[in-house]
Amino acid sequence: MAEKGTPHFHNNPGVSTIHVGAKEFMCIGATPPLDHPHIFLDMGTDDEIICSYCSTLYKYDPSLKPNEARPAECVWVEESAETAAR
């Protein structure tokens, strides 16, 4: 099954650098409800980018899948309404 949507990453652990497998993604800062506006970041031809809201440095790592990060806990997956209701 194909992956859908734009990957979202957060920095709850407070690390200085997050390695990601996508060059286009959303930074949300921290997990909701403490998130900042969800910012679309596009590295273009570069291999790193800094979020203008939270100053997290993101570095591209081609060994990671587009929806993966290192540290792994920095990947944010929104709960569906069904999951949240359980």
C-alpha positions as a Markdown table, in Angstrom:
| # | Residue | x | y | z |
|---|---|---|---|---|
| 1 | Met | 0.0 | 0.0 | 0.0 |
| 2 | Ala | 1.4 | 3.4 | -0.9 |
| 3 | Glu | 2.2 | 6.0 | 1.8 |
| 4 | Lys | -0.2 | 9.0 | 1.8 |
| 5 | Gly | 0.3 | 12.5 | 2.9 |
| 6 | Thr | 3.2 | 14.6 | 3.9 |
| 7 | Pro | 5.4 | 13.3 | 6.7 |
| 8 | His | 5.2 | 15.3 | 10.0 |
| 9 | Phe | 8.0 | 15.5 | 12.5 |
| 10 | His | 8.2 | 17.0 | 16.0 |
| 11 | Asn | 11.0 | 17.7 | 18.5 |
| 12 | Asn | 9.6 | 16.7 | 21.9 |
| 13 | Pro | 12.9 | 15.2 | 22.9 |
| 14 | Gly | 14.6 | 18.6 | 22.4 |
| 15 | Val | 17.4 | 17.3 | 20.2 |
| 16 | Ser | 19.5 | 19.7 | 18.2 |
| 17 | Thr | 19.3 | 17.6 | 14.9 |
| 18 | Ile | 16.7 | 15.3 | 13.5 |
| 19 | His | 17.6 | 13.1 | 10.6 |
| 20 | Val | 14.8 | 12.5 | 8.2 |
| 21 | Gly | 14.2 | 10.4 | 5.1 |
| 22 | Ala | 12.2 | 13.1 | 3.3 |
| 23 | Lys | 13.2 | 16.4 | 1.8 |
| 24 | Glu | 9.7 | 17.8 | 1.9 |
| 25 | Phe | 7.8 | 17.5 | 5.2 |
| 26 | Met | 6.0 | 19.4 | 8.0 |
| 27 | Cys | 7.6 | 20.5 | 11.3 |
| 28 | Ile | 5.0 | 20.8 | 14.1 |
| 29 | Gly | 7.5 | 21.8 | 16.9 |
| 30 | Ala | 6.1 | 19.7 | 19.7 |
| 31 | Thr | 3.2 | 17.3 | 19.8 |
| 32 | Pro | -0.3 | 18.8 | 20.2 |
| 33 | Pro | -1.5 | 20.8 | 22.0 |
| 34 | Leu | 1.9 | 22.4 | 22.4 |
| 35 | Asp | 2.6 | 22.4 | 18.6 |
| 36 | His | 3.6 | 25.5 | 16.6 |
| 37 | Pro | 1.9 | 26.3 | 13.3 |
| 38 | His | 2.6 | 23.3 | 11.0 |
| 39 | Ile | 5.3 | 24.6 | 8.7 |
| 40 | Phe | 6.0 | 23.0 | 5.3 |
| 41 | Leu | 9.8 | 22.6 | 4.8 |
| 42 | Asp | 11.4 | 21.8 | 1.5 |
| 43 | Met | 15.1 | 21.2 | 1.3 |
| 44 | Gly | 15.3 | 21.4 | -2.4 |
| 45 | Thr | 18.8 | 20.5 | -3.5 |
| 46 | Asp | 20.2 | 21.0 | 0.0 |
| 47 | Asp | 20.6 | 18.2 | 2.6 |
| 48 | Glu | 19.5 | 20.2 | 5.6 |
| 49 | Ile | 17.1 | 22.9 | 6.7 |
| 50 | Ile | 16.2 | 24.8 | 9.9 |
| 51 | Cys | 12.6 | 25.3 | 11.0 |
| 52 | Ser | 12.0 | 29.0 | 11.3 |
| 53 | Tyr | 9.7 | 28.5 | 14.3 |
| 54 | Cys | 11.5 | 26.1 | 16.6 |
| 55 | Ser | 15.1 | 26.2 | 15.1 |
| 56 | Thr | 15.3 | 22.5 | 14.8 |
| 57 | Leu | 17.9 | 21.4 | 12.3 |
| 58 | Tyr | 16.7 | 18.7 | 9.9 |
| 59 | Lys | 19.2 | 16.7 | 8.0 |
| 60 | Tyr | 18.3 | 14.4 | 5.0 |
| 61 | Asp | 19.4 | 10.8 | 5.4 |
| 62 | Pro | 18.7 | 8.7 | 2.2 |
| 63 | Ser | 19.0 | 5.5 | 4.2 |
| 64 | Leu | 15.7 | 6.4 | 6.0 |
| 65 | Lys | 12.2 | 6.0 | 4.4 |
| 66 | Pro | 10.3 | 9.2 | 3.8 |
| 67 | Asn | 8.2 | 8.7 | 6.9 |
| 68 | Glu | 11.1 | 7.8 | 9.2 |
| 69 | Ala | 13.3 | 9.9 | 11.5 |
| 70 | Arg | 16.3 | 9.4 | 13.8 |
| 71 | Pro | 15.4 | 9.7 | 16.6 |
| 72 | Ala | 12.4 | 7.6 | 15.7 |
| 73 | Glu | 10.2 | 9.1 | 18.3 |
| 74 | Cys | 10.2 | 12.4 | 16.3 |
| 75 | Val | 7.8 | 11.0 | 13.8 |
| 76 | Trp | 4.2 | 12.3 | 14.4 |
| 77 | Val | 1.2 | 10.3 | 13.3 |
| 78 | Glu | -2.1 | 12.0 | 13.9 |
| 79 | Glu | -4.6 | 9.7 | 15.6 |
| 80 | Ser | -7.8 | 9.1 | 13.7 |
| 81 | Ala | -11.1 | 10.0 | 15.3 |
| 82 | Glu | -11.8 | 6.3 | 15.7 |
| 83 | Thr | -8.6 | 5.5 | 17.5 |
| 84 | Ala | -9.0 | 8.5 | 19.8 |
| 85 | Ala | -12.5 | 7.4 | 20.7 |
| 86 | Arg | -11.3 | 4.0 | 22.0 |
